[in-house]
Amino acid sequence: MSVAKVIELNAASKTSMEDAVKVGLKKCAESVKNLQGAWVHEIKVVTDDKGNVQEWRVNLRITFIVE
């Protein structure tokens, strides 16, 4: 029988939402083993005064198997 755990983290990218997700997963994988998947729980953008996107931010819920 396996036990899974979910952790939550925030990540950001100036390029895209997809890149922010990749950055978050890569950083998480440096210290957490057995990653299984992730939910993009929330998306936020930082804009300039003209409405141009300056930075993408995501809130991730990451699942991993506990050994």
mmCIF file of the N, C-alpha and C atoms, coordinates in Angstrom:
data_MODEL
# 
_entry.id   MODEL 
# 
loop_
_atom_site.group_PDB 
_atom_site.id 
_atom_site.type_symbol 
_atom_site.label_atom_id 
_atom_site.label_alt_id 
_atom_site.label_comp_id 
_atom_site.label_asym_id 
_atom_site.label_entity_id 
_atom_site.label_seq_id 
_atom_site.pdbx_PDB_ins_code 
_atom_site.Cartn_x 
_atom_site.Cartn_y 
_atom_site.Cartn_z 
_atom_site.occupancy 
_atom_site.B_iso_or_equiv 
_atom_site.pdbx_formal_charge 
_atom_site.auth_seq_id 
_atom_site.auth_comp_id 
_atom_site.auth_asym_id 
_atom_site.auth_atom_id 
_atom_site.pdbx_PDB_model_num 
ATOM 1   N N  . MET A 1 1  ? 0.837  -1.181 0.000   1.00 0.00 ? 1  MET A N  1 
ATOM 2   C CA . MET A 1 1  ? 0.000  0.000  0.000   1.00 0.00 ? 1  MET A CA 1 
ATOM 3   C C  . MET A 1 1  ? 0.882  1.245  0.000   1.00 0.00 ? 1  MET A C  1 
ATOM 4   N N  . SER A 1 2  ? 0.506  2.230  -0.787  1.00 0.00 ? 2  SER A N  1 
ATOM 5   C CA . SER A 1 2  ? 1.250  3.485  -0.882  1.00 0.00 ? 2  SER A CA 1 
ATOM 6   C C  . SER A 1 2  ? 0.524  4.600  -0.153  1.00 0.00 ? 2  SER A C  1 
ATOM 7   N N  . VAL A 1 3  ? 1.307  5.529  0.340   1.00 0.00 ? 3  VAL A N  1 
ATOM 8   C CA . VAL A 1 3  ? 0.766  6.729  0.962   1.00 0.00 ? 3  VAL A CA 1 
ATOM 9   C C  . VAL A 1 3  ? 1.273  7.927  0.169   1.00 0.00 ? 3  VAL A C  1 
ATOM 10  N N  . ALA A 1 4  ? 0.363  8.796  -0.227  1.00 0.00 ? 4  ALA A N  1 
ATOM 11  C CA . ALA A 1 4  ? 0.733  9.993  -0.975  1.00 0.00 ? 4  ALA A CA 1 
ATOM 12  C C  . ALA A 1 4  ? 0.560  11.220 -0.087  1.00 0.00 ? 4  ALA A C  1 
ATOM 13  N N  . LYS A 1 5  ? 1.373  12.209 -0.357  1.00 0.00 ? 5  LYS A N  1 
ATOM 14  C CA . LYS A 1 5  ? 1.302  13.465 0.376   1.00 0.00 ? 5  LYS A CA 1 
ATOM 15  C C  . LYS A 1 5  ? 1.233  14.602 -0.638  1.00 0.00 ? 5  LYS A C  1 
ATOM 16  N N  . VAL A 1 6  ? 0.558  15.686 -0.269  1.00 0.00 ? 6  VAL A N  1 
ATOM 17  C CA . VAL A 1 6  ? 0.448  16.853 -1.138  1.00 0.00 ? 6  VAL A CA 1 
ATOM 18  C C  . VAL A 1 6  ? 1.090  18.038 -0.430  1.00 0.00 ? 6  VAL A C  1 
ATOM 19  N N  . ILE A 1 7  ? 1.968  18.729 -1.154  1.00 0.00 ? 7  ILE A N  1 
ATOM 20  C CA . ILE A 1 7  ? 2.558  19.960 -0.640  1.00 0.00 ? 7  ILE A CA 1 
ATOM 21  C C  . ILE A 1 7  ? 2.170  21.097 -1.586  1.00 0.00 ? 7  ILE A C  1 
ATOM 22  N N  . GLU A 1 8  ? 2.228  22.299 -1.087  1.00 0.00 ? 8  GLU A N  1 
ATOM 23  C CA . GLU A 1 8  ? 1.851  23.467 -1.874  1.00 0.00 ? 8  GLU A CA 1 
ATOM 24  C C  . GLU A 1 8  ? 3.051  24.391 -1.996  1.00 0.00 ? 8  GLU A C  1 
ATOM 25  N N  . LEU A 1 9  ? 3.274  24.915 -3.208  1.00 0.00 ? 9  LEU A N  1 
ATOM 26  C CA . LEU A 1 9  ? 4.363  25.876 -3.394  1.00 0.00 ? 9  LEU A CA 1 
ATOM 27  C C  . LEU A 1 9  ? 3.991  26.887 -4.455  1.00 0.00 ? 9  LEU A C  1 
ATOM 28  N N  . ASN A 1 10 ? 4.703  27.999 -4.447  1.00 0.00 ? 10 ASN A N  1 
ATOM 29  C CA . ASN A 1 10 ? 4.515  29.066 -5.424  1.00 0.00 ? 10 ASN A CA 1 
ATOM 30  C C  . ASN A 1 10 ? 5.765  29.181 -6.276  1.00 0.00 ? 10 ASN A C  1 
ATOM 31  N N  . ALA A 1 11 ? 5.565  29.459 -7.564  1.00 0.00 ? 11 ALA A N  1 
ATOM 32  C CA . ALA A 1 11 ? 6.690  29.634 -8.483  1.00 0.00 ? 11 ALA A CA 1 
ATOM 33  C C  . ALA A 1 11 ? 6.361  30.769 -9.445  1.00 0.00 ? 11 ALA A C  1 
ATOM 34  N N  . ALA A 1 12 ? 7.398  31.362 -10.036 1.00 0.00 ? 12 ALA A N  1 
ATOM 35  C CA . ALA A 1 12 ? 7.197  32.500 -10.931 1.00 0.00 ? 12 ALA A CA 1 
ATOM 36  C C  . ALA A 1 12 ? 8.120  32.415 -12.135 1.00 0.00 ? 12 ALA A C  1 
ATOM 37  N N  . SER A 1 13 ? 7.706  33.053 -13.230 1.00 0.00 ? 13 SER A N  1 
ATOM 38  C CA . SER A 1 13 ? 8.518  33.139 -14.441 1.00 0.00 ? 13 SER A CA 1 
ATOM 39  C C  . SER A 1 13 ? 8.144  34.411 -15.187 1.00 0.00 ? 13 SER A C  1 
ATOM 40  N N  . LYS A 1 14 ? 9.103  35.026 -15.809 1.00 0.00 ? 14 LYS A N  1 
ATOM 41  C CA . LYS A 1 14 ? 8.833  36.190 -16.642 1.00 0.00 ? 14 LYS A CA 1 
ATOM 42  C C  . LYS A 1 14 ? 8.410  35.773 -18.049 1.00 0.00 ? 14 LYS A C  1 
ATOM 43  N N  . THR A 1 15 ? 8.568  34.476 -18.376 1.00 0.00 ? 15 THR A N  1 
ATOM 44  C CA . THR A 1 15 ? 8.300  33.975 -19.722 1.00 0.00 ? 15 THR A CA 1 
ATOM 45  C C  . THR A 1 15 ? 6.851  33.554 -19.947 1.00 0.00 ? 15 THR A C  1 
ATOM 46  N N  . SER A 1 16 ? 6.365  32.601 -19.127 1.00 0.00 ? 16 SER A N  1 
ATOM 47  C CA . SER A 1 16 ? 5.023  32.057 -19.341 1.00 0.00 ? 16 SER A CA 1 
ATOM 48  C C  . SER A 1 16 ? 4.543  31.307 -18.107 1.00 0.00 ? 16 SER A C  1 
ATOM 49  N N  . MET A 1 17 ? 3.251  30.988 -18.116 1.00 0.00 ? 17 MET A N  1 
ATOM 50  C CA . MET A 1 17 ? 2.688  30.181 -17.044 1.00 0.00 ? 17 MET A CA 1 
ATOM 51  C C  . MET A 1 17 ? 3.310  28.789 -17.063 1.00 0.00 ? 17 MET A C  1 
ATOM 52  N N  . GLU A 1 18 ? 3.449  28.228 -18.247 1.00 0.00 ? 18 GLU A N  1 
ATOM 53  C CA . GLU A 1 18 ? 4.043  26.894 -18.379 1.00 0.00 ? 18 GLU A CA 1 
ATOM 54  C C  . GLU A 1 18 ? 5.462  26.869 -17.814 1.00 0.00 ? 18 GLU A C  1 
ATOM 55  N N  . ASP A 1 19 ? 6.235  27.908 -18.083 1.00 0.00 ? 19 ASP A N  1 
ATOM 56  C CA . ASP A 1 19 ? 7.597  27.974 -17.553 1.00 0.00 ? 19 ASP A CA 1 
ATOM 57  C C  . ASP A 1 19 ? 7.587  28.088 -16.034 1.00 0.00 ? 19 ASP A C  1 
ATOM 58  N N  . ALA A 1 20 ? 6.641  28.818 -15.478 1.00 0.00 ? 20 ALA A N  1 
ATOM 59  C CA . ALA A 1 20 ? 6.535  28.933 -14.016 1.00 0.00 ? 20 ALA A CA 1 
ATOM 60  C C  . ALA A 1 20 ? 6.269  27.556 -13.398 1.00 0.00 ? 20 ALA A C  1 
ATOM 61  N N  . VAL A 1 21 ? 5.403  26.762 -14.028 1.00 0.00 ? 21 VAL A N  1 
ATOM 62  C CA . VAL A 1 21 ? 5.127  25.404 -13.545 1.00 0.00 ? 21 VAL A CA 1 
ATOM 63  C C  . VAL A 1 21 ? 6.399  24.556 -13.603 1.00 0.00 ? 21 VAL A C  1 
ATOM 64  N N  . LYS A 1 22 ? 7.109  24.624 -14.724 1.00 0.00 ? 22 LYS A N  1 
ATOM 65  C CA . LYS A 1 22 ? 8.348  23.849 -14.877 1.00 0.00 ? 22 LYS A CA 1 
ATOM 66  C C  . LYS A 1 22 ? 9.396  24.250 -13.838 1.00 0.00 ? 22 LYS A C  1 
ATOM 67  N N  . VAL A 1 23 ? 9.522  25.545 -13.588 1.00 0.00 ? 23 VAL A N  1 
ATOM 68  C CA . VAL A 1 23 ? 10.474 26.045 -12.589 1.00 0.00 ? 23 VAL A CA 1 
ATOM 69  C C  . VAL A 1 23 ? 10.126 25.499 -11.209 1.00 0.00 ? 23 VAL A C  1 
ATOM 70  N N  . GLY A 1 24 ? 8.847  25.548 -10.852 1.00 0.00 ? 24 GLY A N  1 
ATOM 71  C CA . GLY A 1 24 ? 8.405  25.055 -9.551  1.00 0.00 ? 24 GLY A CA 1 
ATOM 72  C C  . GLY A 1 24 ? 8.644  23.563 -9.386  1.00 0.00 ? 24 GLY A C  1 
ATOM 73  N N  . LEU A 1 25 ? 8.307  22.777 -10.415 1.00 0.00 ? 25 LEU A N  1 
ATOM 74  C CA . LEU A 1 25 ? 8.499  21.324 -10.346 1.00 0.00 ? 25 LEU A CA 1 
ATOM 75  C C  . LEU A 1 25 ? 9.986  20.958 -10.278 1.00 0.00 ? 25 LEU A C  1 
ATOM 76  N N  . LYS A 1 26 ? 10.799 21.637 -11.060 1.00 0.00 ? 26 LYS A N  1 
ATOM 77  C CA . LYS A 1 26 ? 12.240 21.346 -11.058 1.00 0.00 ? 26 LYS A CA 1 
ATOM 78  C C  . LYS A 1 26 ? 12.857 21.648 -9.694  1.00 0.00 ? 26 LYS A C  1 
ATOM 79  N N  . LYS A 1 27 ? 12.494 22.784 -9.113  1.00 0.00 ? 27 LYS A N  1 
ATOM 80  C CA . LYS A 1 27 ? 13.025 23.155 -7.799  1.00 0.00 ? 27 LYS A CA 1 
ATOM 81  C C  . LYS A 1 27 ? 12.547 22.176 -6.732  1.00 0.00 ? 27 LYS A C  1 
ATOM 82  N N  . CYS A 1 28 ? 11.293 21.780 -6.789  1.00 0.00 ? 28 CYS A N  1 
ATOM 83  C CA . CYS A 1 28 ? 10.738 20.826 -5.826  1.00 0.00 ? 28 CYS A CA 1 
ATOM 84  C C  . CYS A 1 28 ? 11.463 19.487 -5.927  1.00 0.00 ? 28 CYS A C  1 
ATOM 85  N N  . ALA A 1 29 ? 11.744 19.043 -7.148  1.00 0.00 ? 29 ALA A N  1 
ATOM 86  C CA . ALA A 1 29 ? 12.397 17.747 -7.372  1.00 0.00 ? 29 ALA A CA 1 
ATOM 87  C C  . ALA A 1 29 ? 13.816 17.695 -6.797  1.00 0.00 ? 29 ALA A C  1 
ATOM 88  N N  . GLU A 1 30 ? 14.408 18.850 -6.513  1.00 0.00 ? 30 GLU A N  1 
ATOM 89  C CA . GLU A 1 30 ? 15.746 18.876 -5.910  1.00 0.00 ? 30 GLU A CA 1 
ATOM 90  C C  . GLU A 1 30 ? 15.731 18.330 -4.488  1.00 0.00 ? 30 GLU A C  1 
ATOM 91  N N  . SER A 1 31 ? 14.602 18.450 -3.796  1.00 0.00 ? 31 SER A N  1 
ATOM 92  C CA . SER A 1 31 ? 14.566 18.008 -2.401  1.00 0.00 ? 31 SER A CA 1 
ATOM 93  C C  . SER A 1 31 ? 13.464 16.986 -2.083  1.00 0.00 ? 31 SER A C  1 
ATOM 94  N N  . VAL A 1 32 ? 12.530 16.780 -2.998  1.00 0.00 ? 32 VAL A N  1 
ATOM 95  C CA . VAL A 1 32 ? 11.439 15.835 -2.758  1.00 0.00 ? 32 VAL A CA 1 
ATOM 96  C C  . VAL A 1 32 ? 11.543 14.697 -3.767  1.00 0.00 ? 32 VAL A C  1 
ATOM 97  N N  . LYS A 1 33 ? 11.474 13.457 -3.280  1.00 0.00 ? 33 LYS A N  1 
ATOM 98  C CA . LYS A 1 33 ? 11.552 12.280 -4.146  1.00 0.00 ? 33 LYS A CA 1 
ATOM 99  C C  . LYS A 1 33 ? 10.159 11.777 -4.491  1.00 0.00 ? 33 LYS A C  1 
ATOM 100 N N  . ASN A 1 34 ? 10.082 10.978 -5.515  1.00 0.00 ? 34 ASN A N  1 
ATOM 101 C CA . ASN A 1 34 ? 8.857  10.278 -5.931  1.00 0.00 ? 34 ASN A CA 1 
ATOM 102 C C  . ASN A 1 34 ? 7.704  11.206 -6.320  1.00 0.00 ? 34 ASN A C  1 
ATOM 103 N N  . LEU A 1 35 ? 8.017  12.296 -7.031  1.00 0.00 ? 35 LEU A N  1 
ATOM 104 C CA . LEU A 1 35 ? 6.956  13.182 -7.502  1.00 0.00 ? 35 LEU A CA 1 
ATOM 105 C C  . LEU A 1 35 ? 6.029  12.410 -8.437  1.00 0.00 ? 35 LEU A C  1 
ATOM 106 N N  . GLN A 1 36 ? 4.736  12.650 -8.304  1.00 0.00 ? 36 GLN A N  1 
ATOM 107 C CA . GLN A 1 36 ? 3.743  11.942 -9.107  1.00 0.00 ? 36 GLN A CA 1 
ATOM 108 C C  . GLN A 1 36 ? 2.949  12.864 -10.024 1.00 0.00 ? 36 GLN A C  1 
ATOM 109 N N  . GLY A 1 37 ? 2.791  14.103 -9.646  1.00 0.00 ? 37 GLY A N  1 
ATOM 110 C CA . GLY A 1 37 ? 2.004  15.032 -10.451 1.00 0.00 ? 37 GLY A CA 1 
ATOM 111 C C  . GLY A 1 37 ? 1.744  16.318 -9.695  1.00 0.00 ? 37 GLY A C  1 
ATOM 112 N N  . ALA A 1 38 ? 1.044  17.225 -10.363 1.00 0.00 ? 38 ALA A N  1 
ATOM 113 C CA . ALA A 1 38 ? 0.762  18.516 -9.739  1.00 0.00 ? 38 ALA A CA 1 
ATOM 114 C C  . ALA A 1 38 ? -0.533 19.097 -10.291 1.00 0.00 ? 38 ALA A C  1 
ATOM 115 N N  . TRP A 1 39 ? -1.201 19.883 -9.457  1.00 0.00 ? 39 TRP A N  1 
ATOM 116 C CA . TRP A 1 39 ? -2.349 20.670 -9.875  1.00 0.00 ? 39 TRP A CA 1 
ATOM 117 C C  . TRP A 1 39 ? -1.912 22.125 -9.890  1.00 0.00 ? 39 TRP A C  1 
ATOM 118 N N  . VAL A 1 40 ? -2.299 22.840 -10.927 1.00 0.00 ? 40 VAL A N  1 
ATOM 119 C CA . VAL A 1 40 ? -2.120 24.286 -10.923 1.00 0.00 ? 40 VAL A CA 1 
ATOM 120 C C  . VAL A 1 40 ? -3.352 24.836 -10.211 1.00 0.00 ? 40 VAL A C  1 
ATOM 121 N N  . HIS A 1 41 ? -3.161 25.209 -8.960  1.00 0.00 ? 41 HIS A N  1 
ATOM 122 C CA . HIS A 1 41 ? -4.275 25.622 -8.111  1.00 0.00 ? 41 HIS A CA 1 
ATOM 123 C C  . HIS A 1 41 ? -4.698 27.063 -8.401  1.00 0.00 ? 41 HIS A C  1 
ATOM 124 N N  . GLU A 1 42 ? -3.736 27.918 -8.682  1.00 0.00 ? 42 GLU A N  1 
ATOM 125 C CA . GLU A 1 42 ? -4.034 29.338 -8.861  1.00 0.00 ? 42 GLU A CA 1 
ATOM 126 C C  . GLU A 1 42 ? -3.018 29.954 -9.822  1.00 0.00 ? 42 GLU A C  1 
ATOM 127 N N  . ILE A 1 43 ? -3.469 30.901 -10.613 1.00 0.00 ? 43 ILE A N  1 
ATOM 128 C CA . ILE A 1 43 ? -2.594 31.616 -11.548 1.00 0.00 ? 43 ILE A CA 1 
ATOM 129 C C  . ILE A 1 43 ? -2.747 33.115 -11.276 1.00 0.00 ? 43 ILE A C  1 
ATOM 130 N N  . LYS A 1 44 ? -1.620 33.811 -11.265 1.00 0.00 ? 44 LYS A N  1 
ATOM 131 C CA . LYS A 1 44 ? -1.644 35.258 -11.058 1.00 0.00 ? 44 LYS A CA 1 
ATOM 132 C C  . LYS A 1 44 ? -0.625 35.882 -11.997 1.00 0.00 ? 44 LYS A C  1 
ATOM 133 N N  . VAL A 1 45 ? -0.897 37.091 -12.452 1.00 0.00 ? 45 VAL A N  1 
ATOM 134 C CA . VAL A 1 45 ? 0.079  37.823 -13.258 1.00 0.00 ? 45 VAL A CA 1 
ATOM 135 C C  . VAL A 1 45 ? 0.371  39.160 -12.601 1.00 0.00 ? 45 VAL A C  1 
ATOM 136 N N  . VAL A 1 46 ? 1.599  39.604 -12.777 1.00 0.00 ? 46 VAL A N  1 
ATOM 137 C CA . VAL A 1 46 ? 2.007  40.941 -12.347 1.00 0.00 ? 46 VAL A CA 1 
ATOM 138 C C  . VAL A 1 46 ? 2.088  41.765 -13.631 1.00 0.00 ? 46 VAL A C  1 
ATOM 139 N N  . THR A 1 47 ? 1.469  42.939 -13.631 1.00 0.00 ? 47 THR A N  1 
ATOM 140 C CA . THR A 1 47 ? 1.436  43.770 -14.838 1.00 0.00 ? 47 THR A CA 1 
ATOM 141 C C  . THR A 1 47 ? 2.098  45.123 -14.609 1.00 0.00 ? 47 THR A C  1 
ATOM 142 N N  . ASP A 1 48 ? 2.401  45.760 -15.722 1.00 0.00 ? 48 ASP A N  1 
ATOM 143 C CA . ASP A 1 48 ? 2.836  47.152 -15.625 1.00 0.00 ? 48 ASP A CA 1 
ATOM 144 C C  . ASP A 1 48 ? 1.598  48.044 -15.699 1.00 0.00 ? 48 ASP A C  1 
ATOM 145 N N  . ASP A 1 49 ? 1.793  49.349 -15.709 1.00 0.00 ? 49 ASP A N  1 
ATOM 146 C CA . ASP A 1 49 ? 0.650  50.267 -15.690 1.00 0.00 ? 49 ASP A CA 1 
ATOM 147 C C  . ASP A 1 49 ? -0.146 50.289 -16.996 1.00 0.00 ? 49 ASP A C  1 
ATOM 148 N N  . LYS A 1 50 ? 0.395  49.675 -18.054 1.00 0.00 ? 50 LYS A N  1 
ATOM 149 C CA . LYS A 1 50 ? -0.313 49.608 -19.339 1.00 0.00 ? 50 LYS A CA 1 
ATOM 150 C C  . LYS A 1 50 ? -1.000 48.261 -19.547 1.00 0.00 ? 50 LYS A C  1 
ATOM 151 N N  . GLY A 1 51 ? -0.916 47.374 -18.550 1.00 0.00 ? 51 GLY A N  1 
ATOM 152 C CA . GLY A 1 51 ? -1.580 46.075 -18.649 1.00 0.00 ? 51 GLY A CA 1 
ATOM 153 C C  . GLY A 1 51 ? -0.747 44.987 -19.277 1.00 0.00 ? 51 GLY A C  1 
ATOM 154 N N  . ASN A 1 52 ? 0.532  45.226 -19.510 1.00 0.00 ? 52 ASN A N  1 
ATOM 155 C CA . ASN A 1 52 ? 1.411  44.195 -20.058 1.00 0.00 ? 52 ASN A CA 1 
ATOM 156 C C  . ASN A 1 52 ? 1.863  43.264 -18.953 1.00 0.00 ? 52 ASN A C  1 
ATOM 157 N N  . VAL A 1 53 ? 1.869  41.967 -19.259 1.00 0.00 ? 53 VAL A N  1 
ATOM 158 C CA . VAL A 1 53 ? 2.276  40.969 -18.263 1.00 0.00 ? 53 VAL A CA 1 
ATOM 159 C C  . VAL A 1 53 ? 3.783  41.070 -18.036 1.00 0.00 ? 53 VAL A C  1 
ATOM 160 N N  . GLN A 1 54 ? 4.172  41.260 -16.785 1.00 0.00 ? 54 GLN A N  1 
ATOM 161 C CA . GLN A 1 54 ? 5.581  41.336 -16.406 1.00 0.00 ? 54 GLN A CA 1 
ATOM 162 C C  . GLN A 1 54 ? 6.084  40.010 -15.824 1.00 0.00 ? 54 GLN A C  1 
ATOM 163 N N  . GLU A 1 55 ? 5.190  39.296 -15.140 1.00 0.00 ? 55 GLU A N  1 
ATOM 164 C CA . GLU A 1 55 ? 5.589  38.043 -14.497 1.00 0.00 ? 55 GLU A CA 1 
ATOM 165 C C  . GLU A 1 55 ? 4.362  37.155 -14.303 1.00 0.00 ? 55 GLU A C  1 
ATOM 166 N N  . TRP A 1 56 ? 4.551  35.853 -14.542 1.00 0.00 ? 56 TRP A N  1 
ATOM 167 C CA . TRP A 1 56 ? 3.519  34.844 -14.300 1.00 0.00 ? 56 TRP A CA 1 
ATOM 168 C C  . TRP A 1 56 ? 3.815  34.177 -12.974 1.00 0.00 ? 56 TRP A C  1 
ATOM 169 N N  . ARG A 1 57 ? 2.784  33.983 -12.153 1.00 0.00 ? 57 ARG A N  1 
ATOM 170 C CA . ARG A 1 57 ? 2.948  33.297 -10.870 1.00 0.00 ? 57 ARG A CA 1 
ATOM 171 C C  . ARG A 1 57 ? 1.918  32.175 -10.773 1.00 0.00 ? 57 ARG A C  1 
ATOM 172 N N  . VAL A 1 58 ? 2.354  31.024 -10.294 1.00 0.00 ? 58 VAL A N  1 
ATOM 173 C CA . VAL A 1 58 ? 1.449  29.888 -10.122 1.00 0.00 ? 58 VAL A CA 1 
ATOM 174 C C  . VAL A 1 58 ? 1.553  29.341 -8.708  1.00 0.00 ? 58 VAL A C  1 
ATOM 175 N N  . ASN A 1 59 ? 0.435  28.848 -8.220  1.00 0.00 ? 59 ASN A N  1 
ATOM 176 C CA . ASN A 1 59 ? 0.391  28.138 -6.950  1.00 0.00 ? 59 ASN A CA 1 
ATOM 177 C C  . ASN A 1 59 ? 0.171  26.671 -7.326  1.00 0.00 ? 59 ASN A C  1 
ATOM 178 N N  . LEU A 1 60 ? 1.101  25.809 -6.930  1.00 0.00 ? 60 LEU A N  1 
ATOM 179 C CA . LEU A 1 60 ? 1.048  24.392 -7.290  1.00 0.00 ? 60 LEU A CA 1 
ATOM 180 C C  . LEU A 1 60 ? 0.765  23.530 -6.068  1.00 0.00 ? 60 LEU A C  1 
ATOM 181 N N  . ARG A 1 61 ? -0.005 22.498 -6.270  1.00 0.00 ? 61 ARG A N  1 
ATOM 182 C CA . ARG A 1 61 ? -0.189 21.455 -5.272  1.00 0.00 ? 61 ARG A CA 1 
ATOM 183 C C  . ARG A 1 61 ? 0.446  20.200 -5.870  1.00 0.00 ? 61 ARG A C  1 
ATOM 184 N N  . ILE A 1 62 ? 1.535  19.774 -5.259  1.00 0.00 ? 62 ILE A N  1 
ATOM 185 C CA . ILE A 1 62 ? 2.353  18.688 -5.801  1.00 0.00 ? 62 ILE A CA 1 
ATOM 186 C C  . ILE A 1 62 ? 2.160  17.422 -4.979  1.00 0.00 ? 62 ILE A C  1 
ATOM 187 N N  . THR A 1 63 ? 1.938  16.317 -5.670  1.00 0.00 ? 63 THR A N  1 
ATOM 188 C CA . THR A 1 63 ? 1.743  15.024 -5.015  1.00 0.00 ? 63 THR A CA 1 
ATOM 189 C C  . THR A 1 63 ? 3.005  14.177 -5.134  1.00 0.00 ? 63 THR A C  1 
ATOM 190 N N  . PHE A 1 64 ? 3.376  13.529 -4.031  1.00 0.00 ? 64 PHE A N  1 
ATOM 191 C CA . PHE A 1 64 ? 4.488  12.588 -4.058  1.00 0.00 ? 64 PHE A CA 1 
ATOM 192 C C  . PHE A 1 64 ? 4.181  11.401 -3.169  1.00 0.00 ? 64 PHE A C  1 
ATOM 193 N N  . ILE A 1 65 ? 4.834  10.284 -3.445  1.00 0.00 ? 65 ILE A N  1 
ATOM 194 C CA . ILE A 1 65 ? 4.640  9.060  -2.673  1.00 0.00 ? 65 ILE A CA 1 
ATOM 195 C C  . ILE A 1 65 ? 5.625  9.052  -1.507  1.00 0.00 ? 65 ILE A C  1 
ATOM 196 N N  . VAL A 1 66 ? 5.112  8.759  -0.311  1.00 0.00 ? 66 VAL A N  1 
ATOM 197 C CA . VAL A 1 66 ? 5.937  8.687  0.891   1.00 0.00 ? 66 VAL A CA 1 
ATOM 198 C C  . VAL A 1 66 ? 6.537  7.298  0.967   1.00 0.00 ? 66 VAL A C  1 
ATOM 199 N N  . GLU A 1 67 ? 7.837  7.234  1.201   1.00 0.00 ? 67 GLU A N  1 
ATOM 200 C CA . GLU A 1 67 ? 8.517  5.924  1.307   1.00 0.00 ? 67 GLU A CA 1 
ATOM 201 C C  . GLU A 1 67 ? 8.349  5.331  2.673   1.00 0.00 ? 67 GLU A C  1 
# 
